[in-house]
Amino acid sequence: MDIDFDAGLITVRGGKGDKDRTTLLPESLREELRVHLAKVREWYEADLAKGYGEAPLPDALARKYPEAGKEWGWQYVFPANKIATDPADGKMRRYHVYEKTLQGAIRRAVRRAGITKRASAHTLRHSFATHLLMNGTDIREIQDLLGRKSLETKMIYTHVVRELKTKARSPLDELWSILRTTAGGVFMWIL
């Protein structure tokens, strides 16, 4: 229920600061995500058939709607590979992928890519914000997408973008490049 393919939005529940926020669903990942969700649904249906396909629900919701945890919409998008016992009520459940599993996958990907700088899931968050800003997205919209209260915490990206933008180039260098390619070296002969 937290992925809206039509609107191109994802709702992230209990993210940084235990806050919910809405962010962008990239067009380039939609089909792959649909395929992934089809596999997850197969797991979910197999789990239900075995008697343990119930997702944990937020506190009062489980009491108000005791069967809701068995509905497809409440299942995790990225479930763990194994079923685990919930210590709170003893039920067998498939939780989400553990944070350390994701962190390990990012570390391996960074290593395979030959990146020597430190990188983490939080680095991806910063990169997301920086690229949005570089593409002209308003800083306040970025603030909303990242769920920040203070605009000051996002102002650091304006400094990063300034460093990443193409450095100023002398107009003479631009003219030189044009004359060299279009005049076939005549300019050099004049000098």
C-alpha positions in Angstrom: 0.0 0.0 0.0 3.0 2.3 0.3 4.0 2.2 -3.4 1.9 4.2 -5.9 3.0 3.2 -9.4 0.6 5.7 -11.0 1.8 8.7 -9.1 5.4 7.5 -9.0 5.6 7.8 -5.2 6.9 5.6 -2.4 5.9 6.2 1.3 8.7 5.3 3.6 7.4 4.3 7.1 9.5 4.8 10.2 12.5 6.2 8.4 15.2 8.4 9.8 14.0 9.9 13.0 11.2 7.3 13.0 9.3 9.5 10.6 7.1 8.6 7.6 7.8 10.5 4.4 6.9 10.3 0.7 9.6 10.1 -2.0 10.0 9.5 -5.7 9.7 6.1 -7.4 12.1 6.2 -10.3 10.4 5.4 -13.7 13.5 3.3 -14.5 12.9 0.9 -11.6 9.1 0.4 -11.9 9.1 -2.7 -14.0 11.9 -4.4 -12.0 10.0 -3.5 -8.8 6.8 -5.0 -10.2 8.7 -8.3 -11.0 10.2 -8.2 -7.5 6.7 -7.7 -5.9 5.3 -10.7 -7.9 8.0 -12.9 -6.3 7.3 -11.4 -2.8 3.6 -12.2 -3.3 4.4 -15.8 -4.1 6.4 -16.0 -0.8 3.5 -14.3 1.0 0.9 -16.7 -0.3 3.1 -19.7 0.5 3.6 -18.3 4.0 -0.2 -17.9 4.4 -0.8 -21.4 3.3 1.6 -22.6 6.0 -0.1 -20.5 8.7 2.4 -17.7 9.2 2.0 -15.0 6.6 1.0 -12.3 9.0 2.9 -9.0 9.0 3.3 -7.1 12.3 1.0 -4.0 12.5 1.4 -0.8 14.4 0.3 -1.0 18.0 -3.4 -0.1 18.2 -4.1 -1.2 14.6 -3.5 -4.8 15.4 -6.1 -4.6 18.2 -8.6 -2.7 16.0 -8.2 -4.9 12.9 -6.8 -8.3 14.1 -6.9 -9.9 10.6 -5.3 -6.9 8.7 -1.8 -8.3 9.1 -2.7 -11.1 6.8 -3.6 -8.8 3.9 -1.2 -8.3 1.0 -1.0 -4.5 1.5 0.7 -4.9 4.9 3.5 -7.1 3.7 7.1 -5.8 3.5 8.4 -4.9 0.1 11.8 -6.3 0.9 11.1 -9.3 3.2 13.7 -11.3 5.0 14.6 -14.7 3.5 13.7 -16.6 6.7 10.7 -16.8 9.0 11.3 -15.7 12.6 9.4 -15.9 15.9 8.1 -12.6 17.2 9.2 -12.4 20.9 6.2 -10.1 21.7 3.5 -12.7 20.8 5.3 -15.9 19.7 3.9 -15.7 16.1 6.0 -16.9 13.2 6.5 -14.0 10.8 8.6 -12.9 7.8 10.1 -9.5 8.8 11.8 -7.0 6.5 15.4 -7.4 5.4 17.6 -6.5 8.3 19.5 -3.2 8.3 22.9 -5.0 8.6 22.0 -7.2 5.5 21.4 -4.0 3.5 24.5 -2.3 4.8 26.6 -5.4 3.9 25.1 -5.4 0.3 26.0 -1.7 -0.1 29.5 -2.3 1.2 30.0 -5.2 -1.3 28.6 -3.1 -4.2 30.9 -0.2 -3.3 33.9 -2.5 -3.2 33.0 -4.2 -6.6 32.6 -0.8 -8.2 36.1 0.2 -7.1 34.9 3.2 -5.1 37.6 4.1 -2.5 35.6 6.7 -0.6 33.4 5.7 2.3 29.8 5.0 1.2 26.7 3.9 3.0 22.9 4.0 2.7 23.1 7.4 4.2 25.5 8.4 1.4 22.8 7.5 -1.1 20.4 9.8 0.7 22.9 12.7 0.4 23.6 11.8 -3.2 19.8 11.8 -4.0 19.5 15.3 -2.5 22.5 16.6 -4.2 21.5 15.4 -7.7 18.0 16.7 -7.2 19.5 20.1 -6.5 21.8 19.9 -9.4 18.9 19.2 -11.7 17.1 22.3 -10.5 14.7 20.9 -7.9 13.7 23.5 -5.4 15.5 23.2 -2.0 12.1 23.2 -0.2 10.8 20.3 -2.3 14.0 18.4 -1.5 13.4 19.2 2.2 10.0 17.6 1.9 11.3 14.5 0.1 13.9 13.9 2.8 11.5 14.7 5.6 13.6 17.5 7.1 12.0 20.1 9.4 14.8 22.6 9.1 15.9 24.1 5.8 19.3 24.9 7.3 20.2 21.2 7.3 19.7 21.0 3.6 21.7 24.2 2.8 24.9 22.1 2.9 23.9 20.7 -0.5 24.1 24.1 -2.1 27.8 24.2 -1.2 28.3 20.6 -2.5 26.6 21.5 -5.8 28.7 24.6 -6.2 31.8 22.4 -5.9 30.5 19.8 -8.4 29.3 22.2 -11.1 31.6 22.8 -14.0 34.3 25.4 -13.2 34.1 28.7 -14.9 35.9 28.7 -18.2 37.6 31.7 -19.7 35.7 33.1 -22.8 39.1 33.1 -24.6 39.3 29.4 -24.2 35.9 29.0 -25.7 36.7 31.3 -28.6 40.0 29.5 -29.1 38.2 26.1 -29.3 35.8 27.4 -31.9 38.4 29.1 -34.0 40.7 26.1 -33.9 38.0 23.7 -35.1 36.3 26.0 -37.6 39.1 28.0 -39.1 41.3 24.9 -39.7 44.3 26.5 -38.0 44.2 29.9 -39.8 44.1 31.6 -36.4 47.4 29.9 -35.4 49.0 31.1 -38.7 47.9 34.7 -37.9 49.5 34.6 -34.5 
